[in-house]
Amino acid sequence: MSIIATKSSFYAAFKSLGLLYLFFIVGLFLDSFYMIKITNNAQLYANILMLTVFTITIFKVNKRLKIQMLFAVLIGFVGEYLFSVLLGMYTYRLENVPHYIPFGHAFVYLAVLLFAKAASIKKHHIKIEKFLTIFIFIYASIFLIIKNDVFGFVMTITTLLILRNKPRERLFYLTMYISVACLEIIGTYYKCWWWPSTAWNVIPFLPSYNPPSGISLFYFLLDLGTLWLYKQTHKIAWKRMKNIRQIRFIKSN
């Protein structure tokens, strides 16, 4: 059954976000502090699992999603080396960029996109958006109060303010925030990577927690970059899709 077409919200959520979060737990465990106690090849096993699942998945999705996943991997590689290696925003366990990370970005993008596009989810999108907005604000506030995560709170508020004027993209990016938060909590708990005590380790008046709550703001660059590359390389198809959306909007009003 297609995630997009299913009438069951539970099915759509489980087949997209549910499996994604389960993959976080299992995949990142292979590169965790638990595994390094019994093997020196922990990161290698995580890479093998990711590449295997990525190969299987990319053959199952349609052409458009294939291209977007590959773009997400490409931007993921560039972004990881820029933010982690060059700027030192965060540090991986072996002080490298694990191969599974850029491919993992593509999975996060795909799962969140499928969830946000599912008909059963879109039907209740206003309620879901309100719930996620309240949850995110409370989540960031708790990190601010208990963990002094000023950096994460500032990024969270910035995200919510930007999304006030983005009704079409709001569900996608709110879901992305939650997904990235889960990813970061699991990854830092496993000690696969860690964040410095201040923003970028260079701004002392922006103390940060490990992980900062609103770090999904930087993941949005990945999403925007992926979409931009697809638009630039498929201008005719993108224009056709925009025309179809406009016709549907006119009919619905």
N, C-alpha and C positions, 0 to 999 in steps of 0.2 A: 504494500500500500504506500502511495506517495505521501511524504510528509506535508507537502504543499496542499494537496487535495483532501487530506483526511478531515473528517468532521469532529474528531476527538482531540480536544486540547491536550489531554493527558498523553495521548500517543505522540502528538507533535512535539511536546516538550521533552518526553523521554527519548525519542529517537534523535533529537538534536542536542539539546543541552544536557540531558541525562547521561547519554553515552559520552559526551564530551567531558563532563566532570569525572566520570568513571575512568576515562582514559588519562586524565590528569593524575588521579590517585595511583593508577597502576604504572603508567609510563614514567612519571617522575620518581616513583619508588626505586626504579632500576638505577637511578643516578643519585640515590639518597645516601645519607650517612649510615643507614642500616646496611646497605649493600657494600660500601667500601670496607666494612669490617670483615667481609668474607671474600672479596674479589678486588683485583686491581683494574678490572675491565668494566666497571659499573657503567661508565658513560658510553662505552662501545655497545653494550647491550641495549641501552636506551636508544641509541642511534639506529640500531638494527630494527628494533620494534617500530620506531617511527617511520622509517623508510619503507618497511613492509606494509604497514597499514596505509601509508600515504599512497603507495603504488596501487593497492587494491581499491582504495577510495576513488582515485582519479579516473580509473577505468569504469567506475559505476555512475559517475555524474555526467550531466550533459556537457556539450561542447563549451557553452558559455561559462559554466562553473569551472571546467577544466582550466580555461584560460585565466580566469580570475584567481584560482588557486595558485597557478604558476607565477602570476604577477605578485601575489602575496608572499610567496617564498622569496622571490627576487628582492622585493622591497624589505622583507624581513632580514635578509643577509646584510643589505646595506645599512639598515637601521641598527641592527645589533652591533656591527663593527663601529658604527659612528657613536652610538650612545654608550656602549659598554667599554669597548677597547680604547677609542680615542678620547671620549669625554669623561669616562669613568663614572657614569651615573649609577652603575651597579656592577657587581663582580660575580662571575660564575665560579663554581667550586675549584676548577682547575685553571682559573684565570684565562680561559679561552672563550670561544663562542661554540658551544656544543652544536653539532650538525642537526640535532633533533629540534632545536629551538626555532629556526626560520620555517621549517616544515610544520611545526606546531602552530605557528601564527596562521598558516593557511587553514588548519583545522578549526581554530577559533573563529576565523572569519566565516567559514562555510557553515558551521553549526549555528552561529548567531543569525546568519542570513536566512537559513532555512526555517528557523524558529520564527523570525519576524515576518516571513513571507507566507507562513502557513495560514490557510483560510480560517481555520478554527481559532487561531490566535488573533488574527486581524479583526475578527468579529467582536472581540472583547478588548481591543487594544487600548481604549480610553481608560478602562478600569485597571488594566495591567500597568499602563504608564503611570497612573496616579499611585498605585501601590509601590512600584519600583522607585519612583521619585521620593516618596516618604521614607522607604526603607533605606535608600542610599544616603539621604540626609541624616537619618538617625545613625547609620553605620559610620559615616565620616565624623559625626559629632562625638560618638563614643571614642573613636580613635584619637580625636583631638583632646578630649577631656582626660582620658585615662593614659594615653600613650604620648601626649604632647605632639601629635602629628599635625603640625601647622601646615607643612608642605602639602600633605595629602588633602587636608580640608580646603586649602586654597584651590587646588586643582579640581576638587569635587564641585565647589561652588561655581567655578569657571565653567565646568561642564554643564551644570544645570542651567546656568544663565544662557549659554549658547543654545541649548536645546529648547528654550522657551520659544524661539522664533524658527524652529525647525520641526514642524509637526509631522512631516512625511518621514523624517529620519529618526524621530524621537524614540520609537520603540526599539529600533535596531541598536542605537547607541546606549540606551539605558540597559538593555540586555547585555551589551558588550561590557559595560561597567561591571555588572554583577559577575560575568564570566571571568573577566580579568582579575577581579578581586579574589575569586575562588582559586584561580591559577596561582596568583601571587602568594596567597596564604599557604597553599599546599607546597609550592616550590621553596619558599623560605623556611617552612617548617622542616622539610626534608634537607635543608641546607644545600640545595642545588645552586642557589645564588643568594646574595644578600645586598641590602641597600645601606648606604652610609647614614650617619646620624643627622646630617643636614642635607638640604637640597643640593644634589650634584656634588656634595662634599666641598662646596665652595661658597655657599650662601649661609652664613651663621645665623641670620635672623629668621631662617625658615627651617626649624628643627623638623626632622622626619622620623617616622617609625620604619621598621623593617617587617613588612613592606608598607610604603605610604598608601593610604586608602584610595586616593584618586588618580593613581598612575595610569588608568585606562585612557586618560586624556592623550597620552602619547601613542596609544594603540590606534586612536582615531586617525593619526597621520598615516598609518598603514592602510586603514580602510579607504581613506580619501585618495591615497596614492594608487591603490589597486583599481578603484573605480575610474580614476583619471586615465590611467594607462589603457584600460579597456575602452573608454570613450575615444581616445586618440587613435587606437588601432582598429576600431569597429564603428566608425562614424555613421555609416549608413544604417546598420542594425540599431544603433543607439537612437538615431533620429526616428526610425520606424517605431521603436518602443515608446518614445515620448509622444508621438502622434496618437498611438493607441491609448495611452494614459489620458490624453486630453479628451479624446472622444468619450471614454468611459466617464470622465469627470463631468462632461456636458450632459450626458444621458442621466447621470445620477442626480443632477440638479434641474 
